[in-house]
Amino acid sequence: MTKLSKEQVQKTASLIKIHLQDDEIEKFQNQLSRVLDSVDVLKELDTSKTPETSQTHGLVNVLAEDMVKNGLNIKDYPNKSNLSNDYFTVKRVIN
Protein backbone atom coordinates (compact mmCIF):
# COMPACT_ATOMS: atom_id res chain seq x y z
CA MET A 1 0.00 0.00 0.00
CA THR A 2 1.22 3.44 -0.93
CA LYS A 3 1.38 5.69 2.08
CA LEU A 4 1.59 9.40 1.51
CA SER A 5 3.66 11.36 3.95
CA LYS A 6 2.24 14.24 5.94
CA GLU A 7 4.49 16.57 3.95
CA GLN A 8 3.01 15.32 0.67
CA VAL A 9 -0.53 15.94 1.93
CA GLN A 10 0.45 19.41 3.17
CA LYS A 11 2.06 20.19 -0.20
CA THR A 12 -1.10 19.07 -2.00
CA ALA A 13 -3.24 21.18 0.33
CA SER A 14 -1.06 24.22 -0.29
CA LEU A 15 -1.37 23.79 -4.05
CA ILE A 16 -5.17 23.98 -3.79
CA LYS A 17 -4.96 26.79 -1.24
CA ILE A 18 -6.53 25.07 1.75
CA HIS A 19 -5.26 24.88 5.31
CA LEU A 20 -5.55 21.54 7.09
CA GLN A 21 -5.48 20.80 10.80
CA ASP A 22 -3.34 17.90 12.03
CA ASP A 23 -6.31 15.54 12.32
CA GLU A 24 -7.42 16.46 8.78
CA ILE A 25 -3.92 15.78 7.45
CA GLU A 26 -4.02 12.28 8.91
CA LYS A 27 -7.52 11.70 7.54
CA PHE A 28 -6.56 12.84 4.02
CA GLN A 29 -3.27 10.97 4.26
CA ASN A 30 -5.24 7.70 4.51
CA GLN A 31 -7.90 8.65 1.96
CA LEU A 32 -5.49 9.91 -0.69
CA SER A 33 -3.31 6.85 -0.20
CA ARG A 34 -6.30 4.60 -0.93
CA VAL A 35 -7.09 6.61 -4.08
CA LEU A 36 -3.52 6.16 -5.32
CA ASP A 37 -3.71 2.44 -4.61
CA SER A 38 -6.87 2.23 -6.72
CA VAL A 39 -5.08 3.95 -9.59
CA ASP A 40 -2.16 1.53 -9.25
CA VAL A 41 -4.59 -1.36 -9.82
CA LEU A 42 -5.62 0.23 -13.12
CA LYS A 43 -1.98 0.34 -14.23
CA GLU A 44 -1.99 -3.48 -14.26
CA LEU A 45 -4.65 -3.63 -17.00
CA ASP A 46 -3.59 -4.45 -20.55
CA THR A 47 -4.96 -1.62 -22.67
CA SER A 48 -2.77 -2.22 -25.72
CA LYS A 49 -5.75 -3.40 -27.81
CA THR A 50 -8.16 -0.76 -26.50
CA PRO A 51 -8.71 2.08 -28.98
CA GLU A 52 -8.37 5.64 -27.78
CA THR A 53 -11.62 7.50 -27.35
CA SER A 54 -12.69 10.96 -26.31
CA GLN A 55 -16.34 10.11 -25.73
CA THR A 56 -18.41 6.96 -25.35
CA HIS A 57 -21.99 8.05 -25.95
CA GLY A 58 -21.82 7.99 -29.77
CA LEU A 59 -23.18 11.47 -30.35
CA VAL A 60 -21.81 13.60 -33.14
CA ASN A 61 -21.78 17.35 -33.49
CA VAL A 62 -25.46 18.35 -33.62
CA LEU A 63 -24.98 22.11 -33.90
CA ALA A 64 -26.96 23.90 -36.58
CA GLU A 65 -25.48 26.52 -38.85
CA ASP A 66 -26.16 30.11 -37.78
CA MET A 67 -28.85 31.65 -39.95
CA VAL A 68 -30.45 35.08 -39.76
CA LYS A 69 -34.24 34.93 -39.89
CA ASN A 70 -36.14 38.17 -40.28
CA GLY A 71 -33.05 40.10 -39.30
CA LEU A 72 -32.91 43.83 -38.84
CA ASN A 73 -31.06 45.70 -41.53
CA ILE A 74 -28.96 48.50 -40.03
CA LYS A 75 -29.76 50.76 -43.00
CA ASP A 76 -33.49 50.46 -42.30
CA TYR A 77 -33.14 51.23 -38.58
CA PRO A 78 -35.12 54.42 -37.87
CA ASN A 79 -33.14 55.74 -34.87
CA LYS A 80 -29.70 56.49 -36.34
CA SER A 81 -28.56 58.18 -33.09
CA ASN A 82 -28.27 54.71 -31.48
CA LEU A 83 -25.78 53.52 -34.10
CA SER A 84 -22.01 53.74 -34.03
CA ASN A 85 -19.94 52.27 -36.87
CA ASP A 86 -22.92 50.11 -37.89
CA TYR A 87 -23.31 48.72 -34.35
CA PHE A 88 -26.15 49.34 -31.92
CA THR A 89 -25.19 51.37 -28.85
CA VAL A 90 -26.94 51.07 -25.50
CA LYS A 91 -26.69 52.83 -22.17
CA ARG A 92 -24.20 51.41 -19.70
CA VAL A 93 -25.89 49.13 -17.15
CA ILE A 94 -22.80 48.17 -15.13
CA ASN A 95 -20.58 50.75 -13.47
N, C-alpha and C positions, 0 to 999 in steps of 0.2 A: 504494500500500500504506500502510495506517495503521501508524504506528510509535509505540508507546507510549514515553513518556519514562521514565527511571529513577525519577523522582519519582512518576509515576503507579503504577508497579509497587510501589514502597515503600509508597505510600498504601494500595494494595489489600492488600498483605501485612499492614500494621498493622491494617486493618479485620478481618482474619481471625485476628489475633493470632499471626502467625508472624514469625520473624526470618530474613531472607535474607542470605547472604553476597554479595559483589560478583559472583562468577561465576554465582550462582543468579539474581541480578537480571537479568543479561544474558540468561541462558537463558530465563527467564520473560518477559522483554521481547519476545523473538522469538516465543515460543509464543503468548502472549496476543494479540500483534499479528495472528498468523495466524488465531486464533479470531475476532477482530473483523472481519477481512476476509471470512471465511466468512459471518458474519452480514450483512455489507453486501451480499453477493450475494443473499441471501434478500429483502432490501428491494426488489430490482428486480422480483420476481415480482408479477403482477397477481392479487390475491386478492379482488377486488371481487365475484366471482360464487361464491366459496367460502363455504359456510355455516359458521357458528361451531359448534364441537363441543367437548364436554368429555371425550368418550371415543370410541373407534373400534371397540371390540370387539362392540358390539351387546347386551351384557348389560343386563338390567334388575335392579332391586332384588329379590333372591331371599331376603330375610330372612323367617323365619317369625314369626308372632305368638307372644309369650311365653304359655305355658300351664302351669299347675301340674298335675302328674300325681302322684297319690298323695302329696300334700303333707302336711306335719305341721301339725296344728292346735295352736296355742299352748295352748289351753284343755285339750287332752288330754295335754300334756307332763307326765310324772310328776315331774320334778325341778324344782320351782318355784324353788329357790334359785339356779338358773342363769338366771333371767329378770329382766329389768329393763325396765320400761315396755313389755312385750310384745316385747322383743328378747332374743335369746340372748346371754349374756355368757360370755367365755372368758378364760383366764389370759393375761396378757401374754407374748408370745414374743420381742419385740424391746425392748431397753432404751432 
